Amino acid sequence: MSKLLIHGGHKLFGEINIPAAKNSYLPILAACVLCEEEIVLHNYPDYTDTQSMCGILSSIGANITNNGGDLLIDASSLFSWGVESELACQVRSSIFMLGALLGRFRKARVAYPGGCEIGARPIDIHLSGFRKLGVKVEERHGYIYCDASKMHASTVLLEFPSVGATESLMMASVLLPGETRLLNAAKEPEIEDLQNFLVAMGADVCGAGSGEIVIKGVKKLHGCSYTPINDRIIAGTYMIATAMCGGEVLLKGVKAEHLRALIDKLDKTACVIEAKNDTIKVISDGKPIALGKVETSVYPGLPTDLQAQILALSSISKGSSMIVENVFESRFKHVPELVKMGADVHVKDRVAFVRGVERLYGASVSGMELRGTASLVLAGLVAEGYTTVSNIRHVDRGYKNIENDLASLGADIKRIDD
């Protein structure tokens, strides 16, 4: 097992090209099932999660080739409409295969998904939406069985603007005759990205980003070339890292409007944020100032995927902060590890009370899930002495060699093997 060894105390300077978004690439990969012609996806981000999704597609007959970062996907000869448990357990986004397989085959059998343990993350909203489209859904022996032989267009009101459910229902509906409307749909940029990809294949979808998505079914989709958006969560992580460490970092290939909630928060610390075209520059000099009350929310609010990193920032900020997690109920698992490093954090239910300390101290800590592990890396960057972060398989799910990115900015960090 690999670990990250970090010697804290170095400011960050330089620039980084932000890669394609994991949370866009995963549903787009699943949507390739809907097309029987070759798809070319540019800027393939080689995370373990995207590797797992490619493995799922290959297991049902898709032919996938990585041509220098361009992913060529041919799903014309699929021989299965099922995803086995040993594959589904590797990645939470395996649930997207339900909508894609229903759209292609009008039936699906998918094992319950795996992924980070950050809360219940129920798939009930997905299944409820399918049922409103006339899909017969049965859950037994660890699998979800769906019969869409009587699936029909309809209006679906989501009880919560779930990103995953919105994407699943979009995929299930693009080849469905008639007009399907998704109300209270998620508004995240990744939803718009999936819409744009489906449209590039010939689908008739509009409204993504507005909360109401209208899908008019077409008979067939065609091949295309497409470039998914860049990863706003990776960009946000490095923005927070710069705020914590000090320095000046230019992030290239990221839209400021996708990170407006974070930018508004960092503007209140000792940071200067300069956004121009598709770049964001973060300049940080001096001890960060506490953010006060911070709440996660659905887009355009502060992403839950940046909560752990914000908490790490708050732990060394001047003053006290209260961080409220409104999306997932078990997203403070990294807190005991931060406390080992000297952080002053107390958690009650979905609220973390943070009093900034003068400094953190290096320690041996262990990652519990993707974003929490990233927060421990950020804490290690500012801690006095050496920090060892184990269980970095979690961070590898959404960051490709995070140590290389940070080292290129001047951090003293390297990957070591036991």
PEDA-V16791 format. One record per helix or strand of 2 or more residues. SS is the DSSP state (h for helix, s for strand). FROM is the first residue (numbers start at 0). TO is the last residue. If there is no record, write none. Layout:
SS,FROM,TO
SS,FROM,TO
This chain:
s,1,6
s,11,16
h,21,33
s,38,41
h,47,58
s,62,66
s,69,73
s,81,82
h,84,87
h,91,104
s,106,110
h,123,131
s,135,139
s,142,146
s,154,156
h,162,172
s,178,182
h,188,199
s,203,205
s,211,215
s,223,226
h,231,244
s,246,251
h,255,265
s,270,275
s,278,283
s,291,295
h,303,314
s,319,323
h,334,339
s,343,347
s,350,354
s,363,365
h,369,381
s,385,389
h,394,396
h,401,407
s,411,416
